[in-house]
Amino acid sequence: MEFFNSLNFKFIFIFIVTLKLFLESYLAFRNISSIKRNKERIPIRFKDIVTNQEYSRAVNYNISKLRFQIVSSFASSALLLLITLGGLLSLLTKIATEATSSNVIGAILLGVLFIIFSEVVGMPFSIYSIFFLEAKYGFNKTTVKTFILDTIKQFILSVILISIIFSIIVIIIQNFVSFWWIYAFIAVFIFQVILFFVYPTLIAPLFNKFEDLSDERFKEPIEKLLKKVEFESKGLLVMNASLRSTHGNAFFTGFGKNKRIVFFDTLLKTITPNEMEAILGHELGHSKLGHIREGFVITTLFSFFSFYILGWVFNSDNFFTTHGLTELTIFSKILMFYLVASSYVFFIRPFSSYLSRKREFQADDFSLKYTNAEHMISGLLKLSKDNASNLTPDPMYSGYYYSHPPIAERIKSLEEKF
């Protein structure tokens, strides 16, 4: 406790936020330079897949995204400093405390006010990203009506979730003086597990339609693959992703025996059944190799560590006041902690990215045991083409950000194995 009371976190926080902004901007500029250096010629491995026009589109698309990322990073950093050191969180807390003397209701009010502010500030960036950047390169399918409905649904869902989580933590702090952070962690963990179970059936359908995969061309080889690897699924579903975008993907949803395999309808229009089988083999690899379980354990441990640190600093007024919080309440301290925490741990991103890329290679290798490598390669090439992926990323940028290996590295690894 003395350690936290002895430091002036104001200058430390400004330094960390500035360092993070500088690093992210530097990496983005490096990536832009890498793309520009290679823009005149298509990488040899992609010459038979991507036309000059498609490559030029991918180059311009990725440069535009990176420039937007730089602007967004500056805006996010400025906003974070405004909320913390600029006193905005204190102002919102004061509004909440003047409206009620209840910590639980105050927590809910602060959460709602913060969500409203975040939505209003973030709206121009969302509009630009969807209706200008994505639309310019032919990816956007979101209508104004869909965008408005999504925004309303997301707002309501965010209010419900943050109200529940905030209330749980506040009630526990009020009723347990010692080791409250352990009980808060357990309660939030149970709530998150419940969310995992209800997400496929209650939350996801609020935004998309899910239908059983009926196309026998895809269904038959997929079911055979599931039997080969002894994987139990509660359903093969197709999601109407084309409602919002032309990007293709596939993913698992649910938990335990409630697992479902979901394919974007855009993906089914792009790849062949054999390519789908190979790509699904990769996704199954994540499950059979324990990657999903590993990720869940790591996330849980990180959450436990976060609550441990929160419990440690909670009684240090200096920690919160030097981060700009003058209205000290149970709920304002909680929100302030989680607002600033991500900045202090930004340096772990390259480590998590590395671990994720390692798992992707392992999942590729798993797929090769049951499917054809050539089908995996052709499927990945099609996906990178249709998604206008960056074919020449800067190694430092991809090392810091990429959860998946660059497409060229994945293909090289696959080609070495057959």
Summary of the structure (lengths in Angstrom):
residues: 418
radius of gyration: 23.5
end to end distance: 58.3
largest distance: 68.8
contacts: 1286
relative contact order: 0.13
helix: 74%
strand: 4%
